[in-house]
Amino acid sequence: MIRVLVVDDEELVRSGLRLILEAAGDIVVVGEARDGAEAVSAVRRLRPEVVLMDVRMPGTDGLTAAGRVLTEPRPPKVIMLTTFDLDEYVHQALRLGAVGFLLKDTPPRELAAAVRTVASGQAMLSPSVTKRLIASYVDRAPSRAEAARRQLATLTGREEDVVRALARGLSNAEVGRELRLTEATVKAHVSRVLAKLGLANRVQAAILVHDADLG
């Protein structure tokens, strides 16, 4: 069972998310929190594998809470929840190490699938939504772009092919088909790329590519 913590200031939303997730059969909601401060406490107490975190909450907001949660030992995977598909705060959470975001009106089947995806170690990087958010809100100042290009210049040609594919939201299997590599080889490349670039996950790698204006 995948252990999930639901964080939202609206009780109706929390209840709805619990019903949807637990109906999947392989997911259990181990707790709920009404704001970011409660979320941090609940993570330390309950040790969930995945946290669904609302971005905008009174008191300690989701962004602040995500930053705290992601510095915990063995942190959970954090998915930000938002009402808007272009929330100006979400890219900051991605930089902190969140693995993606979901709209609150995401269909039930897709919500459960997203939780499974991040629990398995992959990022929620939707080509149709997340890539647009990153492209719209990541600061592409010349100094940032140049720094990103210098960082990416440390990669081999094949590693750069892989990271560019990640920036387009492709899964390991899709990258493998495109580059004619086995999925295991792609996974090894991704691990080396993240280690070489000093990044926590695939979403941060995608942001770096967009910073460099190469996406």
C-alpha positions, 0 to 999 in steps of 0.5 A, a space after each residue: 500500500 502506498 502511504 499518502 498524506 493529504 494537505 488542504 485547508 478545505 475539509 471537503 477537498 481533503 475528504 474528496 481526495 481521501 475517497 478517490 485515493 482509497 478507492 484505488 485499492 493500493 493507496 491508503 491515506 494515513 493522515 490529513 493536514 489543514 495547513 503547512 505547519 500541520 503537514 510538517 508535523 504529520 510527515 514527521 509523525 506518519 512518514 508517508 511516501 507521498 504528500 499531496 500539498 495544496 499551494 495556497 493555504 492560510 498560515 503556513 502555505 504549501 510552498 513553505 511547508 514543501 521546503 521544510 518537508 523536503 529537507 527531512 531525512 528520507 523525505 516523501 515525494 511531494 506533489 503540489 495541488 493547485 486550482 490553476 494550471 499556471 500557478 505562479 508559485 509552483 515552479 518554486 516548489 519544483 526547484 525545492 524538490 517537489 516532483 510535480 503538480 496536479 490540478 484539483 479537478 484531475 480525474 480520479 483515475 489520473 490522480 491515483 496514477 500520479 500517486 503511483 508514478 511518484 511513489 515508484 520514483 518517477 516525476 510528474 512532468 506532464 508535457 501538456 501542463 507542467 512544461 508550459 508552466 516551467 516555460 512560462 514562469 522560470 526566470 530566463 535572465 541571461 546570467 541564469 541561462 549562461 550558468 545553466 548552459 555551463 552546467 549542462 556542458 559537463 554532460 556527454 552527448 548521449 547524456 544531453 540527449 537524455 536530459 533534453 528528452 526528460 525536459 519534454 516529459 518523456 518517461 524512461 520507456 519513451 526515452 528508450 524508444 526514441 534514443 534506441 536504448 533499453 529502459 535500464 540503460 536510460 535509467 542508468 543515464 538519468 541517475 548519472 545525469 542527476 548526480 553529475 548536475 547535482 540535482 534531486 530529480 527529473 523535474 529539476 533537470 527539466 527546469 535546468 534545460 529550460 533555464 538554458 533555453 534548450 527545451 
